[in-house]
Amino acid sequence: MDDLDRLQRRLGYRFADPSLLERALTHRSAHRRRNNERLEFLGDAHLGQVIAGRLFHAFPDASEGQLTRMRARLVRGQTLAEVAREMELGAHLVLGGGELKSGGHRRESILADALEAIIGAMVLDGGADACEAVVAEWFEQRLARISPEAVDKDAKTRLQEWLQARQHRLPDYEVRDIRGQAPKQSFDVVCRLSDLSVEFPASGDSRRKAEQNAAAEALAWLEGRGESS
């Protein structure tokens, strides 16, 4: 329990039911049924809600797309793994033999999933309000640094770089509809990621803007999934 006491101090939260924390730290490789996957599901949903609320109030002039991209940047797997490392979470994970040998306690996806599971455990242990206060403190500095401008770089370029880095096919853009007369036209475009079998529609007052908006939606979805490979 000494290890869990130290971890709870770093988390900034003390569990009334420590078994919830133990479950949140248990990877499926260690126990097929009593693992952190269900808690991860709950924590993922709550984390998105907390970050969305903070961004909504912090940036009253930001567009929906900007808010979506900022949220995706904050809740993506890479960011969650960084937070987990700051808390030295890897040292407390319960892993199966195979994951231990392969360095699972350092793996980005496992760290991110465990952090989400801890959030889910806190919701069950102390309620949503208590959990929100803790999560907001974890992300305080990152929330202070992010801005709509920081996520408004060329979305098509960022999407292409993201896909190339992970050896995915490049996206296809298709104009589905053009409404109105020049110069007041509206373009409906879809960004298609064929090897992932998903597509993202968006609109804009030019083909270029519509494609950029669609690429931004695709990026937000990809980053929100926390993919790292």
Secondary structure by P-SEA (a helix, b strand, c coil): caaaaaaaaaaccccccaaaaaaaaccccccccccaaaaaaaaaaaaaaaaaaaaaaacccccaaaaaaaaaaaacaaaaaaaaaaacccccccccaaaaaacccccaaaaaaaaaaaaaaaaaaccaaaaaaaaaaaaaaaaaacccccccccaaaaaaaaaaaacccbbbbbbccccccccbbbbbbbbbbccccbbbbbccccaaaaaaaaaaaaaaaaaaacccc
